[in-house]
Amino acid sequence: MSDAAGLSALEVDVYKTARRPYTFLYVPRDLQPDQWPDSLAALFRDPEKVLSLTLTAEQPLAAQSATVVMESIRSRGYFMQLPPDSQVGRR
C-alpha cells in the first residue's frame, strides 16, 4: 500500500536537536541516526530521541495530522516538523 490511508499503524521515533529549536524529526522506528542520509544527518546533528509511538490515521498530533506525517514517512522516509514562524530562532 502506498498511502497512509491504507496503513493501519506506523511505528516511529521522534527526535529533536538543540541546533534547531522547536523542530522535530519523525522517522521509522528501526531507522537509527547513523543510517540517516548525509543531508538529513547534517541538518539534524546531535539528535536526541524524545518519543517512540505508534501513529494511526485517527491519532491527534499537536502540529500536523497523523495522516500527513505517515504519508511523508512512506514517500520520503521521514517527516520534519518545523517550528511555527513565531518560534523560529527562539530558545
Contacts in CASP RR format, 6 or more apart in sequence:
PFRMAT RR
TARGET T0000
AUTHOR 0000-0000-0000
METHOD contacts of the structure
MODEL  1
MSDAAGLSALEVDVYKTARRPYTFLYVPRDLQPDQWPDSLAALFRDPEKV
LSLTLTAEQPLAAQSATVVMESIRSRGYFMQLPPDSQVGRR
1 7 0 8 1.000
2 74 0 8 1.000
3 71 0 8 1.000
3 74 0 8 1.000
4 10 0 8 1.000
4 57 0 8 1.000
4 66 0 8 1.000
4 67 0 8 1.000
4 68 0 8 1.000
4 69 0 8 1.000
4 70 0 8 1.000
4 71 0 8 1.000
4 74 0 8 1.000
5 57 0 8 1.000
5 67 0 8 1.000
7 57 0 8 1.000
7 70 0 8 1.000
7 74 0 8 1.000
8 56 0 8 1.000
9 54 0 8 1.000
9 55 0 8 1.000
9 56 0 8 1.000
10 28 0 8 1.000
10 54 0 8 1.000
10 55 0 8 1.000
10 56 0 8 1.000
10 70 0 8 1.000
10 73 0 8 1.000
10 74 0 8 1.000
11 28 0 8 1.000
11 29 0 8 1.000
11 30 0 8 1.000
11 52 0 8 1.000
11 53 0 8 1.000
11 54 0 8 1.000
11 55 0 8 1.000
12 26 0 8 1.000
12 27 0 8 1.000
12 28 0 8 1.000
12 29 0 8 1.000
12 52 0 8 1.000
12 53 0 8 1.000
12 54 0 8 1.000
12 55 0 8 1.000
12 69 0 8 1.000
12 73 0 8 1.000
13 26 0 8 1.000
13 27 0 8 1.000
13 28 0 8 1.000
13 29 0 8 1.000
13 31 0 8 1.000
13 49 0 8 1.000
13 51 0 8 1.000
13 52 0 8 1.000
14 24 0 8 1.000
14 25 0 8 1.000
14 26 0 8 1.000
14 49 0 8 1.000
14 50 0 8 1.000
14 51 0 8 1.000
14 52 0 8 1.000
14 53 0 8 1.000
15 24 0 8 1.000
15 25 0 8 1.000
15 27 0 8 1.000
15 33 0 8 1.000
15 44 0 8 1.000
15 47 0 8 1.000
15 48 0 8 1.000
15 49 0 8 1.000
15 50 0 8 1.000
16 23 0 8 1.000
16 24 0 8 1.000
16 25 0 8 1.000
16 47 0 8 1.000
16 48 0 8 1.000
16 50 0 8 1.000
17 23 0 8 1.000
17 25 0 8 1.000
17 44 0 8 1.000
17 45 0 8 1.000
17 46 0 8 1.000
17 47 0 8 1.000
17 48 0 8 1.000
18 46 0 8 1.000
18 48 0 8 1.000
19 44 0 8 1.000
19 45 0 8 1.000
19 46 0 8 1.000
20 43 0 8 1.000
20 44 0 8 1.000
21 83 0 8 1.000
21 87 0 8 1.000
21 89 0 8 1.000
21 90 0 8 1.000
21 91 0 8 1.000
22 82 0 8 1.000
22 83 0 8 1.000
22 84 0 8 1.000
22 87 0 8 1.000
22 88 0 8 1.000
22 90 0 8 1.000
23 44 0 8 1.000
23 80 0 8 1.000
23 81 0 8 1.000
23 82 0 8 1.000
23 83 0 8 1.000
24 50 0 8 1.000
24 80 0 8 1.000
24 81 0 8 1.000
25 40 0 8 1.000
25 44 0 8 1.000
25 47 0 8 1.000
25 78 0 8 1.000
25 79 0 8 1.000
25 80 0 8 1.000
25 81 0 8 1.000
26 55 0 8 1.000
26 69 0 8 1.000
26 72 0 8 1.000
26 73 0 8 1.000
26 78 0 8 1.000
26 79 0 8 1.000
26 80 0 8 1.000
26 81 0 8 1.000
27 36 0 8 1.000
27 73 0 8 1.000
27 77 0 8 1.000
27 78 0 8 1.000
28 73 0 8 1.000
28 77 0 8 1.000
29 52 0 8 1.000
31 77 0 8 1.000
31 78 0 8 1.000
33 41 0 8 1.000
33 44 0 8 1.000
33 47 0 8 1.000
36 44 0 8 1.000
36 78 0 8 1.000
40 78 0 8 1.000
43 80 0 8 1.000
44 80 0 8 1.000
55 66 0 8 1.000
55 69 0 8 1.000
55 70 0 8 1.000
56 66 0 8 1.000
57 66 0 8 1.000
57 67 0 8 1.000
57 70 0 8 1.000
58 66 0 8 1.000
59 66 0 8 1.000
60 66 0 8 1.000
61 69 0 8 1.000
63 81 0 8 1.000
63 84 0 8 1.000
64 79 0 8 1.000
64 81 0 8 1.000
68 79 0 8 1.000
69 79 0 8 1.000
69 81 0 8 1.000
72 78 0 8 1.000
72 79 0 8 1.000
73 79 0 8 1.000
83 89 0 8 1.000
END
